[in-house]
Amino acid sequence: MTQSHQTNSKGSPSDIASSGGFVRFLNIVERLGNLLPHPITLFALFCVAVILASGIAGYFELSVIDPRPEGTTGRSPDGLIHVVSLLSAEGLQRIVSGLVTNFTGFTPLGTVLVALLGVGIAERSGLLSAAMRLLVMGSSKRLVTYTIVFAGIISNTAAELGYVVLIPMAAMIFHSLGRHPLAGLAAAFAGVSGGYSANLLLGTVDPLLSGITEAAAQMIDPEYTVGPEVNWYFMFASTFLITLLGGLVTEKIVEPKLGKYDASEASDLDDQTMDKVSDIEKRGLKMAAFAAIAFSALLALTIIPENGPLRHPETGLVAGSPFLKGIVAFIFIGFAIPGLVYGKVVGTMKKDVDVINAMSHSMSTMGMYIVLVFFAAQFVAFFNWTNLGAVLAVGGAQALNAIGLTGPLVFVLFIMLCGFINLMLGSASAQWAVTAPIFVPMLMLVGYAPETIQAAYRIGDSVTNLITPMMSYFGLILAVACRYKKDLGIGTLIATMLPYTIVFFIGWTLFFFLWVFVLGLPVGPNAATYYTP
């Protein structure tokens, strides 16, 4: 970034906003966050810290009373949870012998990679890009803001597609309509990143988070399972909430604050193109839609009838059925089949090698994630082996009981804490891998189910994505914004997105309380709200 990007013209929204104490606080957070090592290095350090902490706690024979009933699987005969030291011969043997299985057995690894294979086919065929362009460019001018936010939320099923395609396109659309392009960018950014956990469909983030939640829950209940679908009801409804809030913030706060756009502030707009959806692409979308409907109908025949082959073989219910346990396979197929059909129609998937290349490309983008998972898996395994998480959870639950903070209001603090941590550790999986082993068992012991805890976490993790430079695509967003305002700095972007963070946090948290504790609705299929040991 050039020096000019660090300054702003006199009287700009950034100058006005930067005088506020909260923005100065964000700048401090940014500087502190930049001092943190790479998340992979962070997990490696966490592994070392767990080994050392377990050795110290084991030396002092640290233990707490096990709150689980007698006879529970994994409960010690003496009724205590003891910290197990890894600074011992047995600990060293366990670390060495478990290094590979910790990695290969880490639930999020396989589920995310399998889901992404299908998403990769749909993305490389051009299906997702064409569908997004049709959705946004085909909407009325009156609804274009809300359509952009909605499209941003939906784009989360395809990982980086929203950042790479939709956000630049939204700025171009607003510019072509005579509106401020940074308002369009902000609206898309709000949907893609601020509404990261909301969606109408299950995406790659769902199996990723549920696998981490399941591992954390099994520290208290070894038989507990958490499927990728456990937050679907709440996140489905949240899609419309975030669309409404994002559109209102854009039109009522952000766009008026930005004012009339001055094209002389732009740095590079000559090469902008925004291709309309061609006739062949429209035909491909229609055929892909037919394929998706046909697949959905076929799938319905396996789960709707009482004797459906994908229902639970013993109870005949959907709960615990092969359908829910294998939901990742259906995410893979649900993206792959329409992607193949679309690719055949438009000519992007002519031979089997095209499909193979599409899947290979999606895997090639996951190199950093796989390395991260290796160290995250070791940390989670070490943390579980030592019982440090269980001890901290029991101690934390006892502290909450002691001060009387065991009611639903505990989730306000939890969501705020998750949002704060996200300012410094922008990866959803990295943050949850660190915090889930502590907070999931702690809140389970207070009486809340892992499914509900995960839903609350997803709110906190999403809303502050918009104002943290630690978010992996923040630099990309800044680069796109600088095309329309060449002297734009980080402070301007943060000040522009801050209203979304505030409104999303308040609105989404209130919606969570209404959904879970007022209406008593489950956050997902067969998802419990409360946990009873």
ZIQUI-V175788 format. One line per field, one symbol per residue. psi: psi as a letter, one per 30 degrees, with the letter a starting at -180 (. if undefined). burial: 1 if it has 16 or more other C-alpha atoms within 10 Angstrom, else 0. A space follows every 10 residues. Layout:
psi: ???
burial: ???
This chain:
psi: kleffflllk gleeeeeffk eeeeeeeeee eeeffklkee eeeeeeeeee eeeeeeeeeg hkllkjfklk fkkfkkfggl jkkkkfilee eeeeeefgee feefgjefee eeeeefeeee eeefffeeee eeeeeeffll eegeeeeeee eeeefffhcf eeeeeeeeee eeeeefgglk ffeeeeeeee eeeehefklf lkaffefeee eeeeeeeffe jffkkjlfgf geeeeeefee eeeeeeeeee ffeeeeeeak kjffflejge gkkiklklee eeeeeeeeee eeeeeeeeee fffekegkfg lkfefglekg lfeefgfeef eeefeeeeee eeeeefgfie lffeeeeeee eeeffgeeee eeeeeeeeee eeeeefgeee eeeeeeeeee eeggifafff feeeeeeeee efffifkeee eeeefefeee eefeffgkke eeeeeeefee eefgffgkff kfgeeeeeee efffjfgkle eeeeeefeee eeeeeeeeee eeeeeefefh kkflkgklel kj.
burial: 0000101100 0011101100 0010011011 0010000011 0111011001 1011111100 0110010100 0000100001 1111111000 1000100100 0110011111 1111111111 1111111111 1111111000 0001111111 1111111110 1110111111 1111100011 1111111111 1111111111 0111111111 1111111111 1000111111 1111111111 1111111111 1001100100 1000010000 0000001000 1101111110 1100100000 0010000111 1100011101 1011101101 1111111111 1111110110 0001100110 0110000000 0111111111 1111111111 1111011101 0000010000 1101110111 1111111111 1111111111 1111111111 1111111111 1111111111 1011001111 1111111111 1111111111 1011100110 1110110000 1111101110 000
